[in-house]
């Protein structure tokens, strides 16, 4: 058996497949025109089911599974081709185009910005990394940050979205469903937790630590080793303030070094987090859609139909259009048992025709669709 001869046969078969693929797309384009003239939808579930059953039967038991996968992808590619032919300018594409034209070339240095927490919070660090001269207004909750932006009290808001160690901030994801906003930028902040005590308090005196639940999670190994009792609060800066104002000498805060300076505390121990490579990603939100030059990350949320293959059909769009999906997060839908809302991050330039095509296709494919913005990330 000669491997070169076998590969030559494969090459010949591949050439034939390419020609057949081109012919299939040409016929698919004619079908698209027919559907346009007769006002028919691109997706025909009955026709696709019939075709898959037919080719499965032709393939026989040995090749049935592979043939179903092959033809499922072929049909996805055909639908994408038809959608490109039939696509018209949607209200969303017009909104994106308008935002590109109206957004200034440079991200603002000055702005009134809403942050959750108090002086010394990590959201303040994220804010100062994005804006040169921010006028920061502090709020007690994530929901209050969204509301401040929605009502126009602040032009922008800063919210933590995910941590490289502890995962996603679930409350923010849930609020993103309810609120009207756009992501205009994101930023990564390195998180270095330390143990803060009142002056004169020794590490051996500590029996309890106070911090935000994310910080507690990120330092869980250290807390377990020390046997500390845990109390959670809204954010690490508030934990520092609580320790500073407390009469107790057996309590400490898990927070940042900047909190030590803000609240007159001592650093009793450092390098206490589980992972030294610990980053939190923050998003900057705005009431108005703004898309700055060079934006290359897009966030969307959607709900697919509760049927087998629904998520597959969505994901196959990314592959068919050559678009890179960098994040997929699912959250339960309240009141709907075992049904989920999906959050996607897409790595693709805002100027890419593939991105415009993807959004156009997905918008008509799913039950609910929300475009959250296209933006750049500061690292």
Order of alpha helices (4+ residues) and beta strands (2+ residues): alpha-alpha-alpha-beta-alpha-beta-alpha-beta-beta-alpha-beta-beta-beta-alpha-alpha-beta-alpha-beta-alpha-beta-beta-beta-alpha-beta-beta-alpha-beta
